[in-house]
Amino acid sequence: MQTANEDPHTLEAQVGHWLRAVAFGSDAALAEKAAEKGLSLNEWRLLRDLREYDGLVPSVIAARLGLTRGAVTKLVARLESRRLVMNLDSEMSDRYRVVSLDHLGFDLADEVAEIEARHDSAFFGALPAADRVSLLEALKLLVAHHGIELPTVESGK
């Protein structure tokens, strides 16, 4: 983005500024799609995560969505009242509950995954295929280089 004559201290010259702008734009467009399905963006993401992983404990949900445990409790309660998710006793401990998709949630989560895949293709489709692959690889390289740990089911972080 930075040209030879551009001040490197301006926002226009900062890669992070442009990454946030793209993330914000993508999230805003995805939030519109979620609203069309009667979901908040966090509800959408939780359904997506539950489709990917068969049941998650609230602490993992909180880490993956960047929410407090209290916010997760409310989020799960909203989806549970719509019969999209269910709280189950953990097989590992009586102290934990596991959030899983309910029958209606499975159907909606499949639809959400399809919409999200189309969104990703459309949003990043302005890039030539080779540039899209390069961008994805560059972002993965930065994550690895800086030791950024994305919350995973296995780590419980």
C-alpha positions in Angstrom: 0.0 0.0 0.0 2.8 2.4 0.9 4.3 4.3 -2.0 7.8 5.7 -2.0 6.7 9.2 -1.0 4.1 8.1 1.6 4.7 8.8 5.3 5.0 5.3 6.9 3.3 6.6 10.0 -0.1 7.3 8.4 -2.9 4.8 8.7 -3.0 4.6 4.9 0.5 3.1 5.0 -0.3 0.5 7.7 -1.0 -3.1 6.7 -2.9 -3.7 9.9 -5.2 -0.8 9.0 -6.2 -2.5 5.8 -6.5 -6.0 7.4 -9.0 -4.5 9.9 -10.9 -2.7 7.1 -11.2 -6.0 5.2 -12.2 -8.0 8.3 -14.8 -5.3 9.2 -16.2 -5.3 5.7 -16.4 -9.1 5.5 -18.0 -9.3 9.0 -20.5 -6.6 8.2 -21.6 -8.4 5.0 -21.8 -11.7 6.9 -23.8 -10.0 9.7 -26.4 -9.0 7.1 -26.6 -12.6 5.9 -27.0 -13.8 9.5 -29.7 -11.2 10.2 -31.6 -12.6 7.2 -31.7 -15.9 9.0 -32.7 -14.3 12.2 -29.3 -14.7 13.8 -26.7 -12.4 15.3 -23.2 -12.8 14.0 -22.2 -14.6 17.3 -25.1 -17.0 17.0 -24.1 -17.6 13.4 -20.5 -18.3 14.4 -21.5 -20.6 17.2 -23.7 -22.7 14.9 -20.8 -22.8 12.5 -18.4 -23.9 15.2 -20.8 -26.6 16.5 -21.1 -27.9 13.0 -17.4 -28.2 12.7 -16.9 -29.7 16.2 -19.3 -32.2 17.8 -20.1 -30.3 21.0 -18.2 -27.6 22.8 -17.9 -26.6 26.4 -18.7 -23.0 27.3 -15.1 -22.0 28.0 -14.0 -23.0 24.5 -17.0 -21.2 23.0 -16.0 -18.1 25.0 -12.4 -18.2 23.7 -13.4 -19.0 20.1 -15.9 -16.1 19.9 -14.1 -13.7 22.1 -16.9 -13.5 24.6 -17.2 -13.7 28.4 -18.7 -16.8 30.0 -21.8 -14.8 30.9 -22.3 -13.7 27.3 -21.9 -17.3 26.2 -24.6 -18.4 28.7 -27.0 -15.9 27.2 -26.1 -16.7 23.7 -26.6 -20.5 24.3 -29.9 -19.8 26.1 -31.2 -17.8 23.1 -30.3 -20.6 20.7 -31.6 -23.3 23.1 -35.0 -21.5 23.4 -35.2 -21.8 19.6 -34.3 -25.5 19.8 -31.2 -24.9 17.7 -28.8 -26.1 20.4 -28.9 -28.2 23.5 -26.9 -28.4 26.8 -25.8 -32.0 27.5 -24.0 -33.4 30.6 -20.3 -34.0 29.8 -19.1 -37.6 29.6 -15.8 -36.5 31.3 -17.1 -34.6 34.3 -20.3 -33.8 36.2 -19.0 -30.2 36.4 -19.2 -29.5 32.7 -22.0 -29.0 30.2 -21.5 -29.5 26.5 -23.3 -27.4 24.0 -24.3 -29.4 20.9 -26.5 -28.8 17.9 -30.2 -29.9 18.1 -32.0 -31.3 15.1 -33.1 -27.9 13.8 -29.6 -26.5 14.5 -28.0 -29.2 12.3 -30.1 -28.1 9.4 -29.5 -24.4 9.9 -25.8 -25.0 10.6 -25.5 -26.7 7.2 -27.2 -23.8 5.5 -25.0 -21.3 7.4 -21.9 -23.2 6.2 -23.0 -23.1 2.6 -23.9 -19.4 2.8 -20.5 -18.6 4.5 -18.6 -20.5 1.8 -20.4 -18.5 -0.9 -19.8 -15.3 1.0 -16.1 -16.1 1.2 -15.9 -16.7 -2.5 -17.9 -13.6 -3.4 -16.1 -11.3 -0.9 -12.6 -12.4 -1.8 -13.5 -13.2 -5.5 -12.2 -9.7 -6.5 -8.7 -11.2 -6.1 -7.3 -13.4 -8.8 -7.1 -17.0 -7.6 -3.3 -16.9 -7.3 -3.5 -13.8 -5.2 -6.1 -15.3 -2.9 -3.9 -18.3 -2.3 -0.9 -16.1 -1.7 -2.9 -14.0 0.8 -4.1 -17.0 2.7 -0.6 -18.4 2.9 0.8 -15.0 4.0 -1.8 -14.8 6.8 -1.0 -18.3 7.9 2.7 -17.5 7.9 2.1 -14.4 10.1 0.0 -16.5 12.5 2.8 -19.1 12.8 5.6 -16.5 12.9 4.0 -14.6 15.8 2.9 -17.7 17.6 -0.7 -16.6 17.5 -2.8 -19.4 19.0 -6.3 -19.6 17.7 -8.6 -21.1 20.3 -9.1 -24.7 19.5 -11.2 -27.5 20.9 -8.2 -29.6 21.8 -6.4 -26.8 23.8 -9.5 -25.6 25.5 -8.2 -22.1 25.1 
